[in-house]
Amino acid sequence: MRPDITLVHPLFMAKDPVERRLMTPYFPLGLMYLAAVLWERGYQVELFDCTFRQDYTEFEDYMRRKRPPVVGITSLITIRRHALILAEIAHRYGATVILGGPDPTGLPERYLGYRGSQGEFPVDIVVFDEGELTIQELADHLFGRPEAPRDLREIPGLRLRGANGQVIATAPRPFIKDLDALPFPARDLVDLEDYRRAWRKAHGYWPLSIINTRGCPYACTWCQKAVFGRTHRARSPANSAEEMRHLKEVYQPDFLRVVDDITGVNPKWVLQWRDEVLARDAVIPFECLTRVNLASEEMLAALKEISCRRIYFGAESGSQKVLNAMKKGTKVQQIYEAAARCRRLGIETYFFMMVGYPGEELEDLEQSVRLLRETLPDRFSTTIAYPLPGTPFYEQVRDRLMFDSEWNIDWDYTAQNRLLFRREKYDTRFYRWVIRWFQKEWEDARLHAGWRPPFLRRLRIRIGLWVARRMVRLLARWPSQPLVRFHPAEGR
C-alpha cells in the first residue's frame, strides 16, 4: 500500500565509526510521536529508519517502489549531510519534502535555500519548533481536506520559501500544554528486532526510551534549546506510568532510558510518578539525567524505589569560576553532595565534563581533576567546548570562528565536530592530553579506592598518569598554534 506520508530518520550506523563502536542506537522517538498523531488523524504513515541501513540507495529504492507524496525528515547538525541527500532523493521522486528538528529550527533559511546537485531546492517546508500539531494541519492542507487552511501561510509554526527566495515565517506555534493529549509513540513502525539484536550482542541487554517532560528552564551558555525551548512542560505522572506499564507488557525491555533534558525540575512530580509506577506494577530499571542542584535525598530515594540504576549529571567542571562563566547555575559543592547521595543509595553516577571553555586556565583543570578523584563517578566523559549556532557561547566567540557561516559547520559523523576558532593560549594537542590526564587520574583514584585490575593494567595506568601529567604541564607552557579542532565527547 502506498503511504500518504513517510517519515525518515537519517542516522546511518554504517557511515559512523563512533556509533558502530558504541553500538547504543535509540529509536527516533520524535518521529514516532509525529507518526502516532498522523495515524490518529487517519493518514497512512510509514517510518523509514536508516539506523541499520547501509546506504542511500536503499531509500532510493524505497521511493521508486512506494512513491509517497509527502516525506518528512528530521535533522540534527551532526546528520545534516545525510538529511539533505535523502531530501534530494525524495524531491527527485516528486514528494513534498518537509524538514524538522533542532537543526532546521535553528537554521531554517539554510535548509530552504539549499540547492541540490541539480541546482533545485529539495526542501519545500521547514517545521519550526515542536511538530505534532503543525504536522497535522500541514498534512490536512497538503491532502486537501476541507477543514484545512487554504494557504500554507495560515498554518502556525512553518518556515516557507517565498517567490524571490526570501524566507517566510508564519505565526509562532504555541507549545503544547497538555502533553497527555498526545498518543504514545508509534514504536511498532520500526523493526524492534534489529535494535534488540544490536543491543544484546554489544551490551547483553536491550532498552527502550521514553520522554516525560519537554524543555529545560536553565540557561547554560553552550546549550542549544531548539524545538522544545526554555520551557518546562510535564506529562502527568499517571500518563507516564501508564506508558511504562504498556512498554513492560508489550515489549518487555530490559532497561529504560528517560530522555528528558532534566528530570526533577518539579520534585513533587517525581514523588507522584513513583507512586503511579508502583501502583501499576510498571517498574522497569532505568537511567535519567538531572542537575546536581536538584538531586535531593528525597528525590533520589524516590527514583531508587522505582529502580533507577544510573543518573547522568552535567558536572562540567570542578572550578566555580568556569561554572559561573557557563551560567551553569550550580555550585561545585553540590556536585560533591549529589555524588555522595547517589553512592549511599546505590545509584550509579555518570559525569559529563567539559574543557576548553573561554577563560579556563590550568588551575581550573586541576580543580576538575580533584573533583573526579574525590567524587569518583562510576563513569564520565570529557568534551572540548564547542559553540553551536544560536547559543551565547557561539556569540561570544563569533569573531574568532574560522569559517564563513554556521552552515559550514559540518561533521563527518555524529561524534566529530570540525569547528575551528582562534584561542588565546592552548591548542588541540594540549586538550587531547588533558582528556587523557582526566582519564588516568580517575583510573588511579579507583585503584586507591580498592579496584584491582590485572597487574599489567595497573602498571599501564600508573605509567600513563605519569606521562599525562608531565605532557599537560609541558604543553601548558609550550607556544601553541592558535587553532583548535573540537571533538564533542561520545554521548553528548
C-alpha positions in Angstrom: 0.0 0.0 0.0 1.2 3.5 -0.9 1.7 5.5 2.3 0.4 9.1 2.5 3.4 10.2 4.5 6.9 8.7 5.0 8.9 9.9 8.0 12.7 9.5 7.7 15.3 9.0 10.4 18.7 9.8 8.6 21.2 8.4 11.1 23.3 5.6 9.4 25.3 3.4 11.8 27.1 2.0 8.8 28.5 5.5 8.0 29.5 6.4 11.5 32.5 4.6 13.1 31.9 6.1 16.6 28.3 5.0 16.6 29.3 1.5 15.4 31.9 1.2 18.2 29.4 2.5 20.9 26.5 0.4 19.5 23.9 2.3 21.5 21.2 3.1 18.9 17.9 4.5 20.2 14.6 4.7 18.4 13.7 8.0 16.7 11.2 8.9 19.4 10.3 12.3 17.9 9.3 10.8 14.6 7.3 8.1 16.4 5.3 10.9 18.1 4.6 12.5 14.7 3.6 9.2 13.2 1.2 8.5 16.1 -0.7 11.8 15.7 -0.9 11.4 11.9 -2.1 7.9 12.3 -4.8 9.1 14.7 -5.8 11.6 12.1 -6.4 8.9 9.5 -3.2 9.1 7.4 -1.3 6.1 6.3 2.2 6.6 7.7 5.5 4.7 7.3 8.8 5.3 9.0 12.0 4.8 7.1 14.7 4.2 9.7 18.2 4.5 8.3 19.9 3.2 11.5 20.7 -0.2 10.2 20.6 0.6 6.5 23.8 0.5 4.5 23.5 3.4 2.0 21.2 6.0 0.4 20.4 3.5 -2.4 18.0 1.7 -0.1 16.0 4.9 0.3 16.1 5.5 -3.4 14.7 2.0 -4.0 12.0 2.7 -1.4 11.0 5.9 -3.1 10.9 4.2 -6.5 8.6 1.5 -5.2 6.4 3.4 -2.8 6.4 7.0 -4.1 4.9 8.6 -1.0 3.5 12.1 -1.9 4.9 13.6 1.3 8.2 12.9 3.0 9.2 14.3 6.4 12.9 14.2 7.5 14.3 15.1 11.0 17.7 16.6 11.2 20.4 17.4 13.7 23.6 19.3 12.8 25.6 16.0 13.1 23.4 14.3 10.5 22.6 17.3 8.3 24.5 15.9 5.3 22.5 12.6 5.3 19.2 14.5 5.7 19.9 16.7 2.7 21.0 13.8 0.5 17.8 12.0 1.4 15.8 15.2 0.8 17.2 15.3 -2.7 16.2 11.7 -3.4 12.7 12.3 -2.1 12.4 15.5 -4.2 13.5 13.6 -7.3 10.6 11.3 -7.0 8.1 14.1 -6.7 7.5 14.2 -3.0 6.8 17.4 -1.0 9.8 17.4 1.3 9.4 18.7 4.9 12.3 19.1 7.3 12.1 19.5 11.0 14.1 19.0 14.2 16.8 21.0 16.1 19.0 22.0 13.1 16.2 23.1 10.7 14.6 25.0 13.6 18.0 26.8 14.2 18.8 27.4 10.5 15.6 27.3 8.5 16.8 29.7 5.9 19.8 27.4 5.1 17.6 24.4 4.6 15.1 26.3 2.4 17.9 27.9 0.4 19.9 24.7 -0.1 20.4 23.7 -3.7 20.9 20.1 -4.6 23.2 18.6 -7.1 20.9 19.6 -10.0 20.5 23.1 -8.8 17.0 22.6 -7.4 15.6 23.3 -4.0 14.9 19.9 -2.4 13.4 21.2 0.8 9.9 22.7 0.5 8.9 23.4 4.0 10.5 23.6 7.5 8.5 22.8 10.6 9.7 25.2 13.2 9.9 24.2 16.9 7.5 21.4 18.2 5.9 19.5 15.4 2.9 17.4 16.5 0.2 20.0 16.0 1.9 21.6 13.0 2.3 18.4 11.0 -1.4 17.6 11.4 -2.5 20.9 9.9 0.2 20.8 7.3 -0.9 17.3 6.2 -4.6 18.4 6.0 -3.5 21.2 3.7 -1.3 19.1 1.5 -4.0 16.4 1.1 -6.8 19.0 0.5 -9.0 18.1 3.4 -12.0 20.5 3.6 -11.3 21.7 7.1 -7.7 22.6 6.3 -6.3 26.1 5.9 -6.3 27.1 2.2 -3.0 28.9 2.4 0.2 27.5 3.9 0.9 30.9 5.4 -2.2 30.4 7.7 -0.5 27.5 9.4 1.5 28.5 12.5 4.9 27.1 13.1 6.3 27.0 9.5 9.1 28.5 7.5 8.5 28.7 3.8 10.5 29.9 0.7 9.0 32.9 -0.9 8.8 33.6 -4.7 12.1 35.6 -4.7 13.8 33.2 -2.3 13.3 35.0 1.0 12.1 33.0 4.0 8.5 33.5 5.1 7.8 32.8 8.8 4.3 32.0 9.7 2.8 32.8 13.1 4.6 31.1 16.1 3.0 27.9 17.2 2.3 27.9 20.9 4.0 25.0 22.8 1.7 22.0 23.6 0.5 22.5 27.1 -1.4 19.2 27.6 1.2 16.5 26.7 -1.2 13.8 27.9 -3.3 14.6 24.9 -0.6 13.1 22.7 -0.8 9.4 21.8 2.0 7.1 22.8 4.8 7.0 20.2 4.2 4.6 17.3 7.0 2.2 18.2 5.6 -0.6 16.0 6.7 1.3 12.9 10.4 0.3 13.4 12.0 -3.1 13.4 12.4 -3.8 17.1 14.3 -6.9 16.4 17.2 -5.0 14.8 17.6 -2.9 17.9 17.2 -5.8 20.2 19.8 -7.9 18.5 22.3 -5.0 18.3 22.0 -4.1 22.0 22.1 -7.6 23.3 25.1 -8.5 21.2 27.0 -5.4 22.3 25.8 -5.0 25.9 23.8 -8.0 27.0 20.5 -6.2 27.4 18.2 -4.0 25.3 16.5 -0.7 26.2 13.6 1.5 25.1 13.4 5.2 25.6 10.6 7.4 27.0 10.2 11.2 27.5 8.3 12.6 30.4 8.9 16.3 30.1 9.8 18.8 27.4 12.2 21.7 27.6 14.7 23.0 30.2 14.3 26.3 32.1 18.0 26.7 32.7 20.3 28.8 30.5 23.7 27.2 30.2 25.6 29.3 27.6 26.7 26.4 25.4 23.3 24.7 25.2 21.1 25.0 22.1 17.5 24.8 23.1 15.8 24.4 19.7 12.4 22.7 19.3 11.2 22.5 23.0 12.6 25.9 24.0 13.4 27.1 27.5 10.1 25.9 28.9 9.3 23.0 31.2 6.2 21.1 30.5 5.4 17.7 32.0 3.1 14.8 31.3 1.0 13.7 34.2 2.8 11.1 36.4 -0.1 8.8 35.7 0.2 9.1 31.9 3.9 8.4 32.0 3.4 5.4 34.4 0.8 4.0 32.0 3.2 4.2 29.1 5.7 2.3 31.2 3.2 -0.4 32.0 2.4 -0.7 28.3 6.1 -1.0 27.4 6.6 -3.6 30.1 3.6 -5.7 29.0 4.0 -5.4 25.2 7.8 -5.1 24.6 9.5 -6.4 27.7 12.6 -4.2 27.6 15.4 -4.9 30.0 16.0 -1.2 30.6 14.5 2.2 30.0 16.2 5.4 29.1 14.4 8.6 30.2 15.5 11.1 27.7 14.2 14.3 29.3 16.6 17.2 29.3 16.2 17.4 33.1 14.4 15.0 35.5 13.2 16.6 38.7 12.6 20.2 37.9 9.4 19.7 39.9 10.4 17.3 42.8 6.7 16.7 43.7 6.2 15.3 40.2 8.9 12.7 40.8 7.3 11.6 44.0 3.9 11.3 42.3 5.5 9.4 39.4 7.0 6.9 41.8 3.6 6.3 43.4 1.9 5.8 40.0 4.6 3.5 38.7 4.4 1.3 41.8 0.6 1.3 41.7 0.6 -0.1 38.1 3.5 -2.6 38.7 5.2 -0.7 35.9 8.8 -0.8 37.3 11.5 -1.1 34.7 15.2 -0.4 35.5 16.1 3.0 34.1 18.5 5.8 33.7 17.9 9.6 33.6 19.7 12.9 33.6 19.3 15.6 36.2 21.2 18.5 37.7 23.2 18.4 40.9 21.2 21.2 42.5 18.0 19.2 42.1 19.4 15.9 43.4 17.9 16.0 46.9 17.9 12.9 49.1 14.1 12.6 48.9 14.0 12.8 45.1 16.9 10.3 44.6 15.3 7.9 47.1 12.0 8.1 45.1 13.9 7.3 41.9 15.7 4.4 43.5 12.4 3.0 44.7 11.3 2.5 41.1 14.7 1.0 40.0 16.7 4.0 38.9 20.1 2.4 38.2 22.1 5.4 36.8 21.9 9.2 36.8 23.8 11.4 34.4 25.0 14.8 35.7 26.3 17.7 33.7 29.1 18.3 36.2 31.2 20.1 33.5 33.9 21.5 35.8 35.4 21.4 39.3 36.1 25.2 39.0 33.4 27.5 40.3 34.8 30.2 38.1 34.2 28.1 35.0 30.7 27.1 36.1 29.8 30.7 36.6 31.2 31.6 33.2 28.9 29.0 31.7 26.0 30.3 33.7 25.5 26.8 34.8 23.6 27.8 38.0 25.3 25.1 40.2 28.0 25.0 42.9 30.9 22.7 43.0 29.9 21.7 46.5 26.5 20.5 45.0 28.4 18.1 42.7 30.1 16.5 45.7 26.8 16.3 47.6 24.9 14.7 44.7 27.6 12.1 44.1 27.7 11.2 47.8 23.9 10.8 48.0 23.9 8.6 44.9 26.6 6.5 46.4 24.7 6.0 49.6 21.6 4.9 47.7 23.4 2.6 45.3 22.7 4.7 42.2 25.5 4.8 39.6 26.7 8.2 38.5 27.9 9.4 35.1 29.5 12.9 34.8 29.7 14.9 31.7 32.9 17.1 31.9 33.8 20.0 29.6 37.2 21.6 29.0 38.4 24.5 26.9 35.7 27.0 27.8 36.9 30.5 27.4 38.8 31.8 30.4 39.7 28.4 31.7 43.3 28.1 33.0 45.4 25.2 34.1 44.4 25.8 37.7 40.8 25.3 36.8 41.6 22.0 35.1 43.4 20.9 38.2 40.2 21.6 40.2 38.3 19.3 37.8 40.9 16.6 38.3 40.4 17.0 42.1 36.6 16.7 41.6 36.9 13.5 39.6 39.3 11.9 42.1 37.3 12.8 45.1 33.7 12.2 43.8 34.8 9.1 41.8 31.8 8.8 39.4 31.2 5.4 38.1 31.8 6.7 34.6 32.4 10.0 32.9 33.2 11.5 29.5 35.0 14.7 28.6 34.2 17.0 25.7 36.1 20.0 24.4 33.8 23.0 24.4 32.3 23.7 21.0 29.9 26.6 20.2 26.6 25.8 18.5 24.8 28.4 16.4 22.2 30.3 18.4 23.9 30.0 21.8 25.5 32.7 23.9 28.8 30.8 23.7 28.6 31.0 19.9 28.1 34.7 20.0 31.0 35.1 22.5 33.5 33.6 20.1 31.8 34.6 16.8 34.6 36.9 15.8 37.1 34.1 16.2 35.3 31.5 14.1 37.3 30.1 11.2 34.5 29.6 8.7 32.2 31.7 6.6 28.8 30.9 8.3 27.0 28.5 10.6 26.1 26.3 7.6 29.8 25.4 7.1 29.9 23.7 10.5 29.8 20.0 9.5 30.5 16.6 10.9 31.9 13.5 9.2 30.0 11.5 11.8 27.9 12.2 14.9 30.7 12.5 17.5 33.1 14.6 15.4 32.9 18.4 15.2 35.1 20.2 12.6 34.6 23.7 14.1 37.8 25.8 14.4 38.2 29.0 16.2 41.1 31.1 17.4 42.1 30.7 21.1 44.4 32.8 23.3 46.6 30.0 24.7 46.0 26.3 24.4 45.8 24.2 21.3 44.2 20.9 20.2 47.2 18.8 21.3 47.0 20.3 24.8 43.3 19.4 25.2 43.8 15.9 23.9 46.4 15.4 26.6 44.0 17.0 29.2 41.4 14.4 28.3 43.9 11.6 28.8 45.1 13.1 32.0 41.5 13.2 33.4 41.0 9.6 32.4 44.3 8.4 34.1 43.7 10.4 37.2 40.2 8.9 37.6 41.6 5.4 37.0 44.4 6.0 39.5 41.8 7.2 42.1 39.8 3.9 41.5 43.0 2.0 42.2 43.4 3.8 45.5 39.7 3.1 46.3 40.3 -0.6 46.1 39.9 -1.5 42.4 42.2 -4.3 41.5 42.5 -4.9 37.7 45.3 -7.2 36.4 48.9 -6.2 37.2 49.8 -5.1 33.7 46.7 -2.8 33.5 47.6 -1.2 36.9 51.1 -0.7 35.6 49.8 1.0 32.4 47.6 3.3 34.4 50.4 4.4 36.6 52.8 5.0 33.7 50.0 6.7 31.7 49.3 9.0 34.6 53.0 10.0 35.0 53.2 10.7 31.2 49.9 12.6 31.0 50.7 14.9 34.0 54.0 15.8 32.5 52.7 16.4 29.0 49.9 18.6 30.2 52.3 20.8 32.2 54.8 20.9 29.3 52.2 21.8 26.7 50.7 24.4 29.0 54.0 26.3 28.8 54.8 25.5 25.2 54.0 28.0 22.4 50.9 26.7 20.6 49.1 27.2 17.4 46.0 29.4 17.8 43.7 26.9 16.1 41.7 24.2 17.9 39.9 21.3 16.3 37.0 20.4 18.5 35.6 16.9 19.1 32.5 16.6 21.3 32.5 13.6 23.7 30.6 10.5 23.0 27.1 10.6 24.4 26.6 14.3 24.3 
